[in-house]
Amino acid sequence: MRTVTLEHINQNIINHSKNANATIRTSSPGKGRRKKSRTRTPGEVKALNEISVARWQKAVKAGKISKVGKRVIYYDYR
């Protein structure tokens, strides 16, 4: 039976890590980095909804929202 030392294993990892990483990058679907996302907590969702509604109501009061067509609304966000 063949014996393998820890140094031999570490050297093997160092020698083959570049090819292994390239294979992993090319085999994964999509290009670039994976998008990391987490689910929002219920409190966070509620706070963001309240902020959005308040900003919309403020824009309506300031006259920054106008109806352009039957199904189109223009919002001057500046």
PDB file of N, CA, C and O in Angstrom:
ATOM      1  N   MET A   1       0.842  -1.166   0.000  1.00  0.00           N
ATOM      2  CA  MET A   1       0.000   0.000   0.000  1.00  0.00           C
ATOM      3  C   MET A   1       0.896   1.241   0.000  1.00  0.00           C
ATOM      4  O   MET A   1       1.958   1.260   0.622  1.00  0.00           O
ATOM      5  N   ARG A   2       0.451   2.252  -0.697  1.00  0.00           N
ATOM      6  CA  ARG A   2       1.216   3.479  -0.822  1.00  0.00           C
ATOM      7  C   ARG A   2       0.902   4.420   0.339  1.00  0.00           C
ATOM      8  O   ARG A   2      -0.255   4.551   0.740  1.00  0.00           O
ATOM      9  N   THR A   3       1.908   5.061   0.867  1.00  0.00           N
ATOM     10  CA  THR A   3       1.698   6.036   1.929  1.00  0.00           C
ATOM     11  C   THR A   3       1.812   7.440   1.346  1.00  0.00           C
ATOM     12  O   THR A   3       2.640   7.706   0.474  1.00  0.00           O
ATOM     13  N   VAL A   4       0.968   8.324   1.845  1.00  0.00           N
ATOM     14  CA  VAL A   4       0.947   9.701   1.371  1.00  0.00           C
ATOM     15  C   VAL A   4       1.146  10.613   2.572  1.00  0.00           C
ATOM     16  O   VAL A   4       0.503  10.452   3.610  1.00  0.00           O
ATOM     17  N   THR A   5       2.039  11.562   2.413  1.00  0.00           N
ATOM     18  CA  THR A   5       2.293  12.490   3.508  1.00  0.00           C
ATOM     19  C   THR A   5       1.437  13.738   3.340  1.00  0.00           C
ATOM     20  O   THR A   5       0.933  14.023   2.254  1.00  0.00           O
ATOM     21  N   LEU A   6       1.287  14.462   4.414  1.00  0.00           N
ATOM     22  CA  LEU A   6       0.515  15.696   4.383  1.00  0.00           C
ATOM     23  C   LEU A   6       1.170  16.731   3.472  1.00  0.00           C
ATOM     24  O   LEU A   6       0.479  17.499   2.803  1.00  0.00           O
ATOM     25  N   GLU A   7       2.483  16.751   3.446  1.00  0.00           N
ATOM     26  CA  GLU A   7       3.188  17.683   2.565  1.00  0.00           C
ATOM     27  C   GLU A   7       2.891  17.387   1.106  1.00  0.00           C
ATOM     28  O   GLU A   7       2.724  18.305   0.303  1.00  0.00           O
ATOM     29  N   HIS A   8       2.825  16.103   0.761  1.00  0.00           N
ATOM     30  CA  HIS A   8       2.513  15.722  -0.617  1.00  0.00           C
ATOM     31  C   HIS A   8       1.087  16.158  -0.988  1.00  0.00           C
ATOM     32  O   HIS A   8       0.856  16.619  -2.106  1.00  0.00           O
ATOM     33  N   ILE A   9       0.153  16.019  -0.081  1.00  0.00           N
ATOM     34  CA  ILE A   9      -1.238  16.437  -0.335  1.00  0.00           C
ATOM     35  C   ILE A   9      -1.305  17.951  -0.525  1.00  0.00           C
ATOM     36  O   ILE A   9      -1.952  18.432  -1.455  1.00  0.00           O
ATOM     37  N   ASN A  10      -0.640  18.700   0.350  1.00  0.00           N
ATOM     38  CA  ASN A  10      -0.640  20.158   0.220  1.00  0.00           C
ATOM     39  C   ASN A  10      -0.002  20.607  -1.090  1.00  0.00           C
ATOM     40  O   ASN A  10      -0.500  21.528  -1.737  1.00  0.00           O
ATOM     41  N   GLN A  11       1.088  19.970  -1.482  1.00  0.00           N
ATOM     42  CA  GLN A  11       1.747  20.320  -2.743  1.00  0.00           C
ATOM     43  C   GLN A  11       0.837  20.015  -3.934  1.00  0.00           C
ATOM     44  O   GLN A  11       0.788  20.777  -4.900  1.00  0.00           O
ATOM     45  N   ASN A  12       0.126  18.906  -3.855  1.00  0.00           N
ATOM     46  CA  ASN A  12      -0.803  18.530  -4.923  1.00  0.00           C
ATOM     47  C   ASN A  12      -1.938  19.558  -5.037  1.00  0.00           C
ATOM     48  O   ASN A  12      -2.344  19.905  -6.146  1.00  0.00           O
ATOM     49  N   ILE A  13      -2.443  20.035  -3.925  1.00  0.00           N
ATOM     50  CA  ILE A  13      -3.501  21.060  -3.918  1.00  0.00           C
ATOM     51  C   ILE A  13      -2.987  22.345  -4.540  1.00  0.00           C
ATOM     52  O   ILE A  13      -3.675  22.963  -5.352  1.00  0.00           O
ATOM     53  N   ILE A  14      -1.784  22.753  -4.166  1.00  0.00           N
ATOM     54  CA  ILE A  14      -1.200  23.987  -4.712  1.00  0.00           C
ATOM     55  C   ILE A  14      -0.996  23.869  -6.217  1.00  0.00           C
ATOM     56  O   ILE A  14      -1.269  24.816  -6.953  1.00  0.00           O
ATOM     57  N   ASN A  15      -0.521  22.716  -6.681  1.00  0.00           N
ATOM     58  CA  ASN A  15      -0.247  22.527  -8.107  1.00  0.00           C
ATOM     59  C   ASN A  15      -1.511  22.524  -8.955  1.00  0.00           C
ATOM     60  O   ASN A  15      -1.484  22.990 -10.094  1.00  0.00           O
ATOM     61  N   HIS A  16      -2.608  22.013  -8.431  1.00  0.00           N
ATOM     62  CA  HIS A  16      -3.815  21.827  -9.230  1.00  0.00           C
ATOM     63  C   HIS A  16      -4.935  22.822  -8.920  1.00  0.00           C
ATOM     64  O   HIS A  16      -6.004  22.750  -9.526  1.00  0.00           O
ATOM     65  N   SER A  17      -4.708  23.739  -7.994  1.00  0.00           N
ATOM     66  CA  SER A  17      -5.794  24.647  -7.593  1.00  0.00           C
ATOM     67  C   SER A  17      -6.182  25.609  -8.709  1.00  0.00           C
ATOM     68  O   SER A  17      -7.360  25.942  -8.838  1.00  0.00           O
ATOM     69  N   LYS A  18      -5.233  26.064  -9.516  1.00  0.00           N
ATOM     70  CA  LYS A  18      -5.540  27.008 -10.590  1.00  0.00           C
ATOM     71  C   LYS A  18      -6.479  26.370 -11.619  1.00  0.00           C
ATOM     72  O   LYS A  18      -7.463  26.984 -12.031  1.00  0.00           O
ATOM     73  N   ASN A  19      -6.170  25.141 -12.030  1.00  0.00           N
ATOM     74  CA  ASN A  19      -7.018  24.443 -13.001  1.00  0.00           C
ATOM     75  C   ASN A  19      -8.384  24.113 -12.393  1.00  0.00           C
ATOM     76  O   ASN A  19      -9.406  24.208 -13.072  1.00  0.00           O
ATOM     77  N   ALA A  20      -8.401  23.731 -11.131  1.00  0.00           N
ATOM     78  CA  ALA A  20      -9.672  23.392 -10.477  1.00  0.00           C
ATOM     79  C   ALA A  20     -10.572  24.612 -10.369  1.00  0.00           C
ATOM     80  O   ALA A  20     -11.772  24.522 -10.626  1.00  0.00           O
ATOM     81  N   ASN A  21     -10.004  25.757  -9.989  1.00  0.00           N
ATOM     82  CA  ASN A  21     -10.798  26.981  -9.887  1.00  0.00           C
ATOM     83  C   ASN A  21     -11.322  27.415 -11.251  1.00  0.00           C
ATOM     84  O   ASN A  21     -12.458  27.877 -11.356  1.00  0.00           O
ATOM     85  N   ALA A  22     -10.517  27.274 -12.290  1.00  0.00           N
ATOM     86  CA  ALA A  22     -10.961  27.633 -13.645  1.00  0.00           C
ATOM     87  C   ALA A  22     -12.103  26.735 -14.089  1.00  0.00           C
ATOM     88  O   ALA A  22     -13.055  27.208 -14.709  1.00  0.00           O
ATOM     89  N   THR A  23     -12.022  25.457 -13.782  1.00  0.00           N
ATOM     90  CA  THR A  23     -13.093  24.524 -14.143  1.00  0.00           C
ATOM     91  C   THR A  23     -14.377  24.861 -13.407  1.00  0.00           C
ATOM     92  O   THR A  23     -15.456  24.801 -13.995  1.00  0.00           O
ATOM     93  N   ILE A  24     -14.282  25.208 -12.147  1.00  0.00           N
ATOM     94  CA  ILE A  24     -15.473  25.569 -11.364  1.00  0.00           C
ATOM     95  C   ILE A  24     -16.110  26.834 -11.926  1.00  0.00           C
ATOM     96  O   ILE A  24     -17.333  26.912 -12.044  1.00  0.00           O
ATOM     97  N   ARG A  25     -15.288  27.828 -12.273  1.00  0.00           N
ATOM     98  CA  ARG A  25     -15.833  29.087 -12.811  1.00  0.00           C
ATOM     99  C   ARG A  25     -16.527  28.885 -14.142  1.00  0.00           C
ATOM    100  O   ARG A  25     -17.577  29.482 -14.379  1.00  0.00           O
ATOM    101  N   THR A  26     -15.974  28.061 -15.017  1.00  0.00           N
ATOM    102  CA  THR A  26     -16.571  27.876 -16.343  1.00  0.00           C
ATOM    103  C   THR A  26     -17.777  26.944 -16.305  1.00  0.00           C
ATOM    104  O   THR A  26     -18.654  27.047 -17.162  1.00  0.00           O
ATOM    105  N   SER A  27     -17.840  26.041 -15.334  1.00  0.00           N
ATOM    106  CA  SER A  27     -18.956  25.100 -15.297  1.00  0.00           C
ATOM    107  C   SER A  27     -20.199  25.682 -14.636  1.00  0.00           C
ATOM    108  O   SER A  27     -21.294  25.153 -14.826  1.00  0.00           O
ATOM    109  N   SER A  28     -20.059  26.748 -13.873  1.00  0.00           N
ATOM    110  CA  SER A  28     -21.220  27.313 -13.189  1.00  0.00           C
ATOM    111  C   SER A  28     -22.064  28.099 -14.186  1.00  0.00           C
ATOM    112  O   SER A  28     -21.511  28.766 -15.060  1.00  0.00           O
ATOM    113  N   PRO A  29     -23.402  28.038 -14.076  1.00  0.00           N
ATOM    114  CA  PRO A  29     -24.266  28.754 -15.009  1.00  0.00           C
ATOM    115  C   PRO A  29     -24.168  30.262 -14.830  1.00  0.00           C
ATOM    116  O   PRO A  29     -23.964  30.750 -13.719  1.00  0.00           O
ATOM    117  N   GLY A  30     -24.310  30.985 -15.909  1.00  0.00           N
ATOM    118  CA  GLY A  30     -24.271  32.438 -15.840  1.00  0.00           C
ATOM    119  C   GLY A  30     -22.856  32.964 -15.827  1.00  0.00           C
ATOM    120  O   GLY A  30     -21.903  32.231 -15.562  1.00  0.00           O
ATOM    121  N   LYS A  31     -22.736  34.217 -16.110  1.00  0.00           N
ATOM    122  CA  LYS A  31     -21.424  34.861 -16.131  1.00  0.00           C
ATOM    123  C   LYS A  31     -21.285  35.759 -14.914  1.00  0.00           C
ATOM    124  O   LYS A  31     -22.284  36.242 -14.381  1.00  0.00           O
ATOM    125  N   GLY A  32     -20.080  35.982 -14.479  1.00  0.00           N
ATOM    126  CA  GLY A  32     -19.826  36.899 -13.381  1.00  0.00           C
ATOM    127  C   GLY A  32     -20.136  36.309 -12.023  1.00  0.00           C
ATOM    128  O   GLY A  32     -20.297  35.099 -11.866  1.00  0.00           O
ATOM    129  N   ARG A  33     -20.215  37.187 -11.057  1.00  0.00           N
ATOM    130  CA  ARG A  33     -20.447  36.758  -9.685  1.00  0.00           C
ATOM    131  C   ARG A  33     -21.905  36.389  -9.477  1.00  0.00           C
ATOM    132  O   ARG A  33     -22.800  36.894 -10.156  1.00  0.00           O
ATOM    133  N   ARG A  34     -22.119  35.503  -8.530  1.00  0.00           N
ATOM    134  CA  ARG A  34     -23.486  35.157  -8.153  1.00  0.00           C
ATOM    135  C   ARG A  34     -24.046  36.250  -7.266  1.00  0.00           C
ATOM    136  O   ARG A  34     -23.356  36.768  -6.388  1.00  0.00           O
ATOM    137  N   LYS A  35     -25.277  36.589  -7.497  1.00  0.00           N
ATOM    138  CA  LYS A  35     -25.922  37.607  -6.682  1.00  0.00           C
ATOM    139  C   LYS A  35     -26.313  37.007  -5.338  1.00  0.00           C
ATOM    140  O   LYS A  35     -26.973  35.970  -5.271  1.00  0.00           O
ATOM    141  N   LYS A  36     -25.899  37.669  -4.283  1.00  0.00           N
ATOM    142  CA  LYS A  36     -26.265  37.225  -2.950  1.00  0.00           C
ATOM    143  C   LYS A  36     -27.514  37.988  -2.517  1.00  0.00           C
ATOM    144  O   LYS A  36     -27.585  39.210  -2.644  1.00  0.00           O
ATOM    145  N   SER A  37     -28.467  37.269  -2.017  1.00  0.00           N
ATOM    146  CA  SER A  37     -29.677  37.928  -1.543  1.00  0.00           C
ATOM    147  C   SER A  37     -30.163  37.235  -0.275  1.00  0.00           C
ATOM    148  O   SER A  37     -29.933  36.045  -0.063  1.00  0.00           O
ATOM    149  N   ARG A  38     -30.814  37.986   0.525  1.00  0.00           N
ATOM    150  CA  ARG A  38     -31.397  37.431   1.739  1.00  0.00           C
ATOM    151  C   ARG A  38     -32.844  37.892   1.800  1.00  0.00           C
ATOM    152  O   ARG A  38     -33.205  38.918   1.222  1.00  0.00           O
ATOM    153  N   THR A  39     -33.648  37.145   2.487  1.00  0.00           N
ATOM    154  CA  THR A  39     -35.039  37.546   2.633  1.00  0.00           C
ATOM    155  C   THR A  39     -35.117  38.666   3.658  1.00  0.00           C
ATOM    156  O   THR A  39     -34.401  38.671   4.659  1.00  0.00           O
ATOM    157  N   ARG A  40     -35.989  39.598   3.388  1.00  0.00           N
ATOM    158  CA  ARG A  40     -36.159  40.724   4.307  1.00  0.00           C
ATOM    159  C   ARG A  40     -37.041  40.303   5.482  1.00  0.00           C
ATOM    160  O   ARG A  40     -37.938  39.472   5.340  1.00  0.00           O
ATOM    161  N   THR A  41     -36.767  40.889   6.629  1.00  0.00           N
ATOM    162  CA  THR A  41     -37.584  40.608   7.800  1.00  0.00           C
ATOM    163  C   THR A  41     -38.923  41.329   7.642  1.00  0.00           C
ATOM    164  O   THR A  41     -38.999  42.328   6.928  1.00  0.00           O
ATOM    165  N   PRO A  42     -39.965  40.847   8.286  1.00  0.00           N
ATOM    166  CA  PRO A  42     -41.265  41.518   8.166  1.00  0.00           C
ATOM    167  C   PRO A  42     -41.216  42.988   8.578  1.00  0.00           C
ATOM    168  O   PRO A  42     -41.882  43.821   7.963  1.00  0.00           O
ATOM    169  N   GLY A  43     -40.454  43.310   9.589  1.00  0.00           N
ATOM    170  CA  GLY A  43     -40.328  44.705  10.013  1.00  0.00           C
ATOM    171  C   GLY A  43     -39.652  45.563   8.953  1.00  0.00           C
ATOM    172  O   GLY A  43     -40.026  46.717   8.744  1.00  0.00           O
ATOM    173  N   GLU A  44     -38.660  44.995   8.290  1.00  0.00           N
ATOM    174  CA  GLU A  44     -37.957  45.719   7.236  1.00  0.00           C
ATOM    175  C   GLU A  44     -38.875  45.956   6.041  1.00  0.00           C
ATOM    176  O   GLU A  44     -38.863  47.040   5.457  1.00  0.00           O
ATOM    177  N   VAL A  45     -39.662  44.962   5.677  1.00  0.00           N
ATOM    178  CA  VAL A  45     -40.614  45.104   4.571  1.00  0.00           C
ATOM    179  C   VAL A  45     -41.623  46.203   4.890  1.00  0.00           C
ATOM    180  O   VAL A  45     -41.923  47.038   4.037  1.00  0.00           O
ATOM    181  N   LYS A  46     -42.146  46.204   6.108  1.00  0.00           N
ATOM    182  CA  LYS A  46     -43.128  47.206   6.520  1.00  0.00           C
ATOM    183  C   LYS A  46     -42.529  48.610   6.477  1.00  0.00           C
ATOM    184  O   LYS A  46     -43.174  49.544   5.999  1.00  0.00           O
ATOM    185  N   ALA A  47     -41.305  48.764   6.971  1.00  0.00           N
ATOM    186  CA  ALA A  47     -40.649  50.077   6.982  1.00  0.00           C
ATOM    187  C   ALA A  47     -40.397  50.574   5.561  1.00  0.00           C
ATOM    188  O   ALA A  47     -40.639  51.744   5.264  1.00  0.00           O
ATOM    189  N   LEU A  48     -39.915  49.701   4.686  1.00  0.00           N
ATOM    190  CA  LEU A  48     -39.659  50.112   3.305  1.00  0.00           C
ATOM    191  C   LEU A  48     -40.951  50.467   2.572  1.00  0.00           C
ATOM    192  O   LEU A  48     -40.969  51.401   1.770  1.00  0.00           O
ATOM    193  N   ASN A  49     -42.022  49.738   2.839  1.00  0.00           N
ATOM    194  CA  ASN A  49     -43.314  50.061   2.227  1.00  0.00           C
ATOM    195  C   ASN A  49     -43.811  51.429   2.688  1.00  0.00           C
ATOM    196  O   ASN A  49     -44.314  52.214   1.884  1.00  0.00           O
ATOM    197  N   GLU A  50     -43.671  51.710   3.975  1.00  0.00           N
ATOM    198  CA  GLU A  50     -44.101  53.013   4.492  1.00  0.00           C
ATOM    199  C   GLU A  50     -43.277  54.146   3.880  1.00  0.00           C
ATOM    200  O   GLU A  50     -43.820  55.203   3.557  1.00  0.00           O
ATOM    201  N   ILE A  51     -41.989  53.935   3.720  1.00  0.00           N
ATOM    202  CA  ILE A  51     -41.140  54.954   3.094  1.00  0.00           C
ATOM    203  C   ILE A  51     -41.563  55.186   1.650  1.00  0.00           C
ATOM    204  O   ILE A  51     -41.644  56.331   1.206  1.00  0.00           O
ATOM    205  N   SER A  52     -41.832  54.115   0.915  1.00  0.00           N
ATOM    206  CA  SER A  52     -42.230  54.233  -0.489  1.00  0.00           C
ATOM    207  C   SER A  52     -43.554  54.976  -0.631  1.00  0.00           C
ATOM    208  O   SER A  52     -43.693  55.848  -1.489  1.00  0.00           O
ATOM    209  N   VAL A  53     -44.523  54.629   0.211  1.00  0.00           N
ATOM    210  CA  VAL A  53     -45.830  55.290   0.152  1.00  0.00           C
ATOM    211  C   VAL A  53     -45.695  56.769   0.501  1.00  0.00           C
ATOM    212  O   VAL A  53     -46.322  57.617  -0.134  1.00  0.00           O
ATOM    213  N   ALA A  54     -44.889  57.077   1.500  1.00  0.00           N
ATOM    214  CA  ALA A  54     -44.694  58.474   1.898  1.00  0.00           C
ATOM    215  C   ALA A  54     -44.027  59.274   0.784  1.00  0.00           C
ATOM    216  O   ALA A  54     -44.416  60.416   0.537  1.00  0.00           O
ATOM    217  N   ARG A  55     -43.033  58.704   0.108  1.00  0.00           N
ATOM    218  CA  ARG A  55     -42.375  59.406  -0.998  1.00  0.00           C
ATOM    219  C   ARG A  55     -43.346  59.628  -2.155  1.00  0.00           C
ATOM    220  O   ARG A  55     -43.326  60.687  -2.782  1.00  0.00           O
ATOM    221  N   TRP A  56     -44.199  58.637  -2.446  1.00  0.00           N
ATOM    222  CA  TRP A  56     -45.169  58.769  -3.524  1.00  0.00           C
ATOM    223  C   TRP A  56     -46.185  59.875  -3.193  1.00  0.00           C
ATOM    224  O   TRP A  56     -46.496  60.710  -4.043  1.00  0.00           O
ATOM    225  N   GLN A  57     -46.690  59.874  -1.975  1.00  0.00           N
ATOM    226  CA  GLN A  57     -47.662  60.893  -1.576  1.00  0.00           C
ATOM    227  C   GLN A  57     -47.039  62.282  -1.589  1.00  0.00           C
ATOM    228  O   GLN A  57     -47.709  63.249  -1.951  1.00  0.00           O
ATOM    229  N   LYS A  58     -45.780  62.403  -1.203  1.00  0.00           N
ATOM    230  CA  LYS A  58     -45.081  63.680  -1.253  1.00  0.00           C
ATOM    231  C   LYS A  58     -44.936  64.159  -2.697  1.00  0.00           C
ATOM    232  O   LYS A  58     -45.086  65.350  -2.970  1.00  0.00           O
ATOM    233  N   ALA A  59     -44.647  63.247  -3.619  1.00  0.00           N
ATOM    234  CA  ALA A  59     -44.523  63.603  -5.036  1.00  0.00           C
ATOM    235  C   ALA A  59     -45.869  64.028  -5.613  1.00  0.00           C
ATOM    236  O   ALA A  59     -45.926  64.937  -6.442  1.00  0.00           O
ATOM    237  N   VAL A  60     -46.958  63.377  -5.182  1.00  0.00           N
ATOM    238  CA  VAL A  60     -48.292  63.753  -5.650  1.00  0.00           C
ATOM    239  C   VAL A  60     -48.630  65.163  -5.179  1.00  0.00           C
ATOM    240  O   VAL A  60     -49.156  65.968  -5.948  1.00  0.00           O
ATOM    241  N   LYS A  61     -48.330  65.460  -3.920  1.00  0.00           N
ATOM    242  CA  LYS A  61     -48.608  66.800  -3.381  1.00  0.00           C
ATOM    243  C   LYS A  61     -47.771  67.865  -4.075  1.00  0.00           C
ATOM    244  O   LYS A  61     -48.240  68.985  -4.274  1.00  0.00           O
ATOM    245  N   ALA A  62     -46.538  67.532  -4.445  1.00  0.00           N
ATOM    246  CA  ALA A  62     -45.649  68.493  -5.101  1.00  0.00           C
ATOM    247  C   ALA A  62     -45.954  68.634  -6.582  1.00  0.00           C
ATOM    248  O   ALA A  62     -45.396  69.510  -7.242  1.00  0.00           O
ATOM    249  N   GLY A  63     -46.826  67.791  -7.118  1.00  0.00           N
ATOM    250  CA  GLY A  63     -47.197  67.869  -8.531  1.00  0.00           C
ATOM    251  C   GLY A  63     -46.147  67.277  -9.461  1.00  0.00           C
ATOM    252  O   GLY A  63     -46.063  67.673 -10.624  1.00  0.00           O
ATOM    253  N   LYS A  64     -45.368  66.366  -8.986  1.00  0.00           N
ATOM    254  CA  LYS A  64     -44.321  65.768  -9.805  1.00  0.00           C
ATOM    255  C   LYS A  64     -44.799  64.540 -10.570  1.00  0.00           C
ATOM    256  O   LYS A  64     -44.033  63.961 -11.340  1.00  0.00           O
ATOM    257  N   ILE A  65     -46.029  64.140 -10.375  1.00  0.00           N
ATOM    258  CA  ILE A  65     -46.584  62.981 -11.064  1.00  0.00           C
ATOM    259  C   ILE A  65     -47.665  63.469 -12.011  1.00  0.00           C
ATOM    260  O   ILE A  65     -48.589  64.176 -11.609  1.00  0.00           O
ATOM    261  N   SER A  66     -47.539  63.081 -13.282  1.00  0.00           N
ATOM    262  CA  SER A  66     -48.538  63.475 -14.267  1.00  0.00           C
ATOM    263  C   SER A  66     -48.904  62.280 -15.131  1.00  0.00           C
ATOM    264  O   SER A  66     -48.063  61.427 -15.415  1.00  0.00           O
ATOM    265  N   LYS A  67     -50.160  62.224 -15.548  1.00  0.00           N
ATOM    266  CA  LYS A  67     -50.645  61.138 -16.388  1.00  0.00           C
ATOM    267  C   LYS A  67     -50.390  61.509 -17.841  1.00  0.00           C
ATOM    268  O   LYS A  67     -50.941  62.489 -18.342  1.00  0.00           O
ATOM    269  N   VAL A  68     -49.559  60.730 -18.513  1.00  0.00           N
ATOM    270  CA  VAL A  68     -49.160  61.005 -19.891  1.00  0.00           C
ATOM    271  C   VAL A  68     -50.126  60.361 -20.865  1.00  0.00           C
ATOM    272  O   VAL A  68     -50.498  60.975 -21.865  1.00  0.00           O
ATOM    273  N   GLY A  69     -50.530  59.150 -20.591  1.00  0.00           N
ATOM    274  CA  GLY A  69     -51.443  58.417 -21.466  1.00  0.00           C
ATOM    275  C   GLY A  69     -52.435  57.631 -20.651  1.00  0.00           C
ATOM    276  O   GLY A  69     -52.570  57.813 -19.441  1.00  0.00           O
ATOM    277  N   LYS A  70     -53.135  56.741 -21.356  1.00  0.00           N
ATOM    278  CA  LYS A  70     -54.150  55.950 -20.681  1.00  0.00           C
ATOM    279  C   LYS A  70     -53.535  55.046 -19.599  1.00  0.00           C
ATOM    280  O   LYS A  70     -54.108  54.868 -18.524  1.00  0.00           O
ATOM    281  N   ARG A  71     -52.348  54.477 -19.910  1.00  0.00           N
ATOM    282  CA  ARG A  71     -51.708  53.559 -18.969  1.00  0.00           C
ATOM    283  C   ARG A  71     -50.291  53.998 -18.614  1.00  0.00           C
ATOM    284  O   ARG A  71     -49.497  53.188 -18.135  1.00  0.00           O
ATOM    285  N   VAL A  72     -49.968  55.262 -18.841  1.00  0.00           N
ATOM    286  CA  VAL A  72     -48.609  55.740 -18.608  1.00  0.00           C
ATOM    287  C   VAL A  72     -48.631  56.914 -17.640  1.00  0.00           C
ATOM    288  O   VAL A  72     -49.410  57.854 -17.803  1.00  0.00           O
ATOM    289  N   ILE A  73     -47.768  56.850 -16.633  1.00  0.00           N
ATOM    290  CA  ILE A  73     -47.634  57.928 -15.653  1.00  0.00           C
ATOM    291  C   ILE A  73     -46.187  58.400 -15.670  1.00  0.00           C
ATOM    292  O   ILE A  73     -45.267  57.582 -15.677  1.00  0.00           O
ATOM    293  N   TYR A  74     -45.978  59.713 -15.675  1.00  0.00           N
ATOM    294  CA  TYR A  74     -44.631  60.281 -15.620  1.00  0.00           C
ATOM    295  C   TYR A  74     -44.360  60.760 -14.207  1.00  0.00           C
ATOM    296  O   TYR A  74     -45.175  61.459 -13.605  1.00  0.00           O
ATOM    297  N   TYR A  75     -43.197  60.372 -13.684  1.00  0.00           N
ATOM    298  CA  TYR A  75     -42.806  60.743 -12.331  1.00  0.00           C
ATOM    299  C   TYR A  75     -41.490  61.498 -12.428  1.00  0.00           C
ATOM    300  O   TYR A  75     -40.453  60.903 -12.723  1.00  0.00           O
ATOM    301  N   ASP A  76     -41.522  62.807 -12.184  1.00  0.00           N
ATOM    302  CA  ASP A  76     -40.317  63.624 -12.207  1.00  0.00           C
ATOM    303  C   ASP A  76     -39.639  63.476 -10.853  1.00  0.00           C
ATOM    304  O   ASP A  76     -39.984  64.171  -9.898  1.00  0.00           O
ATOM    305  N   TYR A  77     -38.677  62.569 -10.778  1.00  0.00           N
ATOM    306  CA  TYR A  77     -38.050  62.225  -9.508  1.00  0.00           C
ATOM    307  C   TYR A  77     -37.029  63.235  -9.033  1.00  0.00           C
ATOM    308  O   TYR A  77     -36.557  63.129  -7.901  1.00  0.00           O
ATOM    309  N   ARG A  78     -36.667  64.214  -9.854  1.00  0.00           N
ATOM    310  CA  ARG A  78     -35.630  65.190  -9.460  1.00  0.00           C
ATOM    311  C   ARG A  78     -36.162  66.265  -8.572  1.00  0.00           C
ATOM    312  O   ARG A  78     -35.415  67.152  -8.161  1.00  0.00           O
TER     313      ARG A  78
END
